[in-house]
């Protein structure tokens, strides 16, 4: 771990490094190494929950500022294109977050520091950690700086729409129904679990797909369904 370099890339230096280290701690590491700690301090899951909400607020504000002529529907789609697992993992890799994650042995062995689900969750936890350490005035410019390249052109954001959004638009336009996602099952140990999800249009199964998280499996199933419908 190189916390100095990571903070430099974030553009923020923590007063309390303990909250930064917690944000970098995956549940697998906390379970293996700190089972005695209270849940609120063991890993980054609770920080991830808070970071997701903070990102929604800041990204919404940045979109309103960047695209003053965009309608509410367009803004919602652009926000969905930014605040999702794929894009957050991309931003996380841009600051080399994968080099600083604390993972359990199982996740290390299976390349957990490259998994979009783990990267995006850790990034959300980092955002929450900055908020807790420095307040809203500290986290806002960090998010603005890291996401600025995505806001250069509305067209670029449209290309980032997640597959679930694309499938929903396609299904509603053609069939006037909304796709639904159903967990079929999961296999593997906790540190390397694989989830299988199917996407349906009413009673019709369009596609099935796997992923390292339910979110990733849903995205993969939506992508497969789009290919089928097109």
C-alpha positions in Angstrom: 0.0 0.0 0.0 1.2 3.5 -0.9 -1.2 5.8 1.0 0.7 8.9 0.2 0.5 8.3 -3.6 -3.1 7.3 -3.4 -4.0 10.5 -1.5 -2.1 12.5 -4.1 -4.1 11.0 -6.9 -7.3 11.7 -5.0 -6.3 15.3 -4.4 -7.1 14.9 -0.7 -5.0 14.1 2.4 -6.7 12.5 5.4 -6.5 13.9 8.9 -7.5 10.5 10.1 -5.8 7.7 8.2 -7.7 5.0 10.0 -10.8 5.9 8.1 -8.9 5.7 4.8 -7.5 2.2 5.7 -11.0 1.0 6.7 -12.3 2.2 3.3 -9.7 0.0 1.6 -10.6 -3.0 3.7 -12.7 -5.6 2.0 -15.1 -7.7 4.0 -13.0 -10.8 3.3 -10.0 -9.2 5.0 -12.0 -8.0 8.0 -13.5 -11.4 8.5 -10.2 -13.1 8.4 -8.1 -10.6 10.4 -10.4 -8.6 12.6 -13.4 -10.7 13.6 -13.2 -9.1 17.1 -13.9 -5.6 15.8 -17.4 -4.2 15.8 -19.2 -4.3 12.5 -18.9 -0.5 12.0 -15.1 -0.7 12.0 -14.3 -4.1 10.5 -14.5 -3.4 6.8 -15.8 -0.9 4.2 -19.3 -2.2 3.6 -21.1 0.5 5.7 -18.9 3.2 4.1 -19.9 1.9 0.7 -23.5 2.4 1.6 -22.9 6.1 2.5 -20.6 6.7 -0.4 -23.2 5.6 -2.9 -25.6 8.2 -1.6 -23.0 11.0 -1.6 -22.0 10.2 -5.1 -25.7 10.4 -6.2 -26.0 13.9 -4.8 -22.7 15.3 -6.1 -23.1 13.7 -9.6 -26.6 15.1 -9.8 -25.4 18.6 -8.9 -22.5 18.4 -11.4 -24.9 17.3 -14.2 -27.3 20.1 -13.5 -24.3 22.5 -13.7 -22.7 21.0 -16.8 -25.9 20.4 -18.9 -28.3 23.4 -18.1 -30.4 22.5 -21.1 -31.0 18.9 -20.3 -34.4 17.6 -19.3 -35.0 15.6 -16.2 -35.2 12.3 -18.1 -31.8 13.0 -19.8 -30.2 13.9 -16.5 -31.5 10.7 -14.9 -30.0 8.6 -17.7 -26.7 10.4 -17.6 -26.5 9.9 -13.8 -27.2 6.1 -14.3 -24.4 6.1 -16.8 -22.0 7.5 -14.2 -23.0 6.0 -10.9 -22.8 2.3 -11.8 -20.4 -0.5 -11.2 -18.6 -0.4 -14.5 -17.9 3.4 -14.5 -16.9 3.5 -10.8 -14.5 0.6 -11.3 -13.0 2.5 -14.3 -12.4 5.6 -12.1 -11.0 3.5 -9.3 -8.5 2.0 -11.7 -7.5 5.4 -12.9 -6.2 6.2 -9.4 -4.7 2.7 -9.0 -7.0 1.8 -6.2 -6.5 -1.8 -6.9 -2.9 -1.6 -5.6 -4.1 -0.5 -2.2 -7.0 -2.8 -1.4 -6.8 -5.1 1.7 -8.3 -8.4 0.7 -8.6 -11.8 2.3 -6.5 -14.7 1.1 -9.2 -16.1 -1.1 -9.9 -12.9 -2.9 -6.2 -12.3 -3.4 -5.8 -15.7 -5.0 -8.7 -15.1 -7.4 -7.7 -11.6 -8.4 -10.2 -9.8 -6.3 -8.4 -6.4 -6.7 -9.4 -6.5 -10.4 -13.1 -7.3 -9.9 -15.4 -4.4 -10.8 -17.7 -5.1 -7.9 -14.9 -4.9 -5.3 -13.3 -1.8 -7.0 -16.5 0.1 -7.3 -17.5 -0.7 -3.7 -14.1 0.4 -2.4 -14.3 3.6 -4.4 -17.7 4.4 -2.9 -16.2 3.7 0.5 -13.3 6.1 -0.2 -15.8 8.9 -1.1 -17.6 8.3 2.2 -14.3 8.3 4.1 -13.4 11.7 2.7 -16.9 13.0 3.7 -16.4 11.7 7.2 -12.9 13.0 7.5 -13.3 16.5 5.9 -17.0 17.1 5.3 -19.0 17.8 2.1 -16.8 20.8 1.1 -13.9 18.4 1.0 -15.5 15.5 -1.0 -17.2 17.7 -3.6 -14.0 18.9 -5.4 -12.6 15.4 -5.3 -15.6 14.0 -7.1 -15.6 16.9 -9.5 -11.9 16.3 -10.4 -12.2 12.5 -10.8 -15.3 12.6 -13.0 -14.6 15.8 -15.0 -13.5 13.8 -18.1 -16.9 12.1 -18.2 -18.7 15.4 -18.3 -17.0 16.8 -21.4 -19.8 15.7 -23.8 -23.3 14.5 -23.2 -22.8 12.1 -26.1 -19.9 10.4 -24.3 -22.1 9.9 -21.2 -24.8 8.3 -23.4 -22.3 5.8 -24.5 -21.7 4.9 -20.9 -25.4 3.9 -20.2 -25.4 0.6 -18.4 -26.9 -2.4 -20.1 -29.9 -2.6 -17.8 -30.9 1.0 -18.7 -30.5 0.2 -22.4 -32.6 -3.0 -22.1 -35.3 -1.2 -20.2 -35.6 1.4 -22.9 -35.6 -1.2 -25.7 -38.2 -3.4 -24.0 -40.5 -0.5 -23.2 -40.3 0.8 -26.7 -40.9 -2.5 -28.4 -43.1 -4.4 -25.9 -44.3 -1.8 -23.4 -43.1 -3.9 -20.5 -40.2 -3.6 -18.0 -37.6 -6.4 -17.7 -37.3 -8.2 -14.4 -34.3 -9.8 -12.9 -34.3 -13.1 -10.9 -31.5 -14.8 -9.0 -31.3 -18.4 -10.2 -28.6 -19.5 -7.8 -25.0 -19.0 -6.6 -22.0 -21.3 -6.4 -18.6 -21.2 -4.8 -17.2 -20.2 -1.4 -17.9 -16.8 0.1 -14.7 -15.3 -1.1 -15.2 -16.4 -4.7 -19.0 -16.7 -5.1 -20.5 -16.7 -8.6 -24.1 -15.6 -9.1 -26.5 -16.6 -11.9 -29.3 -14.3 -12.9 -32.0 -14.5 -15.6 -33.8 -11.6 -17.1 -37.4 -11.9 -18.1 -40.0 -10.0 -20.1 -43.2 -11.0 -18.3 -43.0 -14.9 -18.4 -40.4 -15.1 -21.2 -36.8 -15.7 -20.2 -34.6 -13.6 -22.4 -31.2 -14.5 -21.1 -29.1 -15.9 -18.3 -25.7 -14.8 -17.2 -23.2 -15.1 -14.3 -21.1 -12.6 -12.4 -19.0 -12.1 -9.3 -21.9 -10.1 -7.8 -25.6 -9.9 -8.4 -25.2 -6.5 -10.0 -22.6 -7.8 -12.4 -24.7 -10.8 -13.2 -27.7 -8.6 -14.0 -25.6 -6.4 -16.2 -24.3 -9.4 -18.1 -27.8 -10.8 -18.5 -29.1 -7.5 -19.8 -26.3 -7.3 -22.3 -27.1 -10.8 -23.6 -30.8 -9.9 -23.8 -30.0 -6.8 -25.8 -28.0 -8.9 -28.3 -30.9 -11.3 -28.6 -33.5 -8.5 -29.2 -31.4 -6.7 -31.7 
